[in-house]
């Protein structure tokens, strides 16, 4: 109960012959607080029989040295080592625990959901929910895109949420990923259930500790949002580079392909690590899965705890560090014994596939969702198959279902879940014997190797088949979150069926340097019947992404729809382009790629009409919602590009307009247009009765903004009401179909070519030859971008200007610029051009120069 108390009373403790009563215990170590049943008795040399006798007399407390009492499984604070006569009842690592008798058999658990509850959230939430439920400790350090997991756990800790073991997780933010890994190592060495969350370079900083943790056979789980490594350039987006770089550390590696799988595979990883006595990496694609909102069915913490192998947990804690049975770890070994000790761990790795398979069966029994180490989907008599891992697996599944239903060759896909240890036995059992051609897709590259990592694993597994082995080729896809679509999958199968297929190959890019790329086919619609697709173009910090998430949750809760949301940001965050890809439908949606055939497109920022081709993916007869002050055909004629107006007419698009900025200002919201546009979204699409949608939005407003006061709440409520009054539909005139489209001049300057394509969201169209292989870029390119994002620009008041120049120095975008004009220049300026005599010049220059302070609206 605290070393301070024990030291004061230590002289009273050592008499073993004195009967131990509840009163005596209270005298020795202080009162037992009834609100905390997990009090540890430390440092007292007493007999366990005396302890049990004393505590059984109490009406409130029970003592459990082995974690069991009266045949009921008790919650164990840590460890299960028996307490014998005269043995120290010691620290958390190997003590017993006091439990309130009312808690015997079930510790107090704050599970926020009942099993089977459907929530709308992302892969980070799903993994963090399980990790919090099954761990004592999390040592964290934030790195995109894994930071949300640590933040969720820290928030739940501060809320006092008790997990599956009735404990509040202890979350500590360290000084770096190396520190987080070191704390993880120390935690598991002392018997805690521990975890951490990381990605990319953060995982590499943990690499040295990973070898130690695996070498010492210590169970824990690192949840990794798989992300590109910084090489020729930094990329915060997803691929498997970090996973492949750390595969040699001796950790089991388990992959998830969707937010739902993140929940289920995280649970499998935490259950398996205790039984296998090996650490696990649970990984899923950064951003594509980590930040994708989808429908997730969760398990309660009580059901998670019921799956835990308590005997294996006791065995783990019994072998951990404790001063009562000292042990040495991390010794230095010579050539005579080091090799043998390395090989001694082989049996642990051999057991992993069976353990993981058994825990997948547990999850299936509890949820109805079945999983396999290698899961085949497709025609059982397929001639060709693709092997893939991560979110790409679901993309291939969609394409396979489409191709098999359309006739032609029989195809299938083999998805990898347990990547390490790679079980060749399970792989071969899952692959249909009819398969004669295999294409392996890697989401990483290993320069200089004969093949990328997953390709070489598959070749090794097939080697012993001899002449009966299928033909195997390999390719790369999706590096740095590059799009991977069903059309690209079809191009892979086309290549595979060629007489001499290209290998290696790439999909998703145009490689005009080494010629490895495959040409993609058209994009088929492979989604479930009744799926509705939405694209929302917003600007960072305008609330569009938040409104999108709110709309998804409303549709999930009020209409019972399955939802999916993926959000694409650029690096500028506030003020940058955001594109929300939303899908709704009656069936679960696992389309892990951008929307190709939208039913509805909304432009939340009017200047985008000159820069982005927002109608490219809008289907014929679709709906376009524009936020602009242009509410007549004449005004749209003056502001919309001819190409955009012609597309509206040719596709017979319904056009709606609202001046959301003005509505927000009139409602007292400033520049926040999120709930104004969300109201229009529900009004135009009619996915819910409008009164239900408005009530749900207002309920969300009360919940989200009540902490900011009534003024903020009322302003948002007014925004919803005012939006309904100002939204209007604009009839598309027939003459727009005959407009002459302006031609776009192709940039010849290599730098401008890249900057211009990126600004127009057309970077995917740039070929490999457009870039320097070293990643070197010239400086000063931001001046070429011309984003034109300001809704208001400052106007120079020449009468009040002192010509100090400070505004020019202070302007963070260098968009306020002072100029001096001579007599010749002032003669040719327009009549509306204002200038004043320059001040502070030498006497001989006085009167020769005019001063002008010019703001650049493009910058």
Protein Blocks (a to p, Z undefined) as FASTA:
>chain_A
ZZklmmmmmmmmmmmkbccdfklmmmmnopadfklmbbcdehiacdfklmmmmmmmpmkb
ccdfkopaehiacddfbgjbdcdehiacddfklpccdddfklgoiacdddfbdehiacdd
dfklmmmmmmmmmcfbdcdddddfklmmmmmmmmmmmnopacfkopacdddddfbfklmm
mmmmmmmmnopacddddehjlmmmmmmmmmmmmmnopacddddddddddfkbccfbdcfk
lmmmmmmnopacdddfbfklmmmmmmmmmmmmmmnopacdddddehjlmmmccddddddf
klmmmmpcfklmmmmmmmmccfklgcdehiacdfklmmmmmmmmmmmmmmmmmmmmmmmm
mmmmmnopacdfbdcedjfkbfbdcddedjklmmmmmmmmmmmmngpjdddddddfblbc
cdfklmmmmpcfkbmbdcdddfbdcehiabdfklmmmmmmmmmnmmmlccdddddehihh
iacdfklmmmmmmmmmpmbdcddddehiacfknopaccddddddfbdehiacddddddeh
ilmmmmmmmmmmmmmmmnopacdddddddfklnoiacdddddddfbdcfbdcddfbdfbd
cdfbfklmmmpcfklmpcehiacddddfbfbfklmmmmmcfklmmmmmmnopacddddfk
lmmmmnonojalklmmmmmmmmmnomacfklmmmmmmmmmmmmmmmnojklmmmmmmmmm
mmmmmgccddddfklmmpccddddddfblklmmmmmmmnopmmmpcfklpcfklpacehk
lmmnonolafbdcdddfklpgolommmmmmmnlpaccddddfklmmmpcfklccdddehi
afklgokaccdddddfkZZ
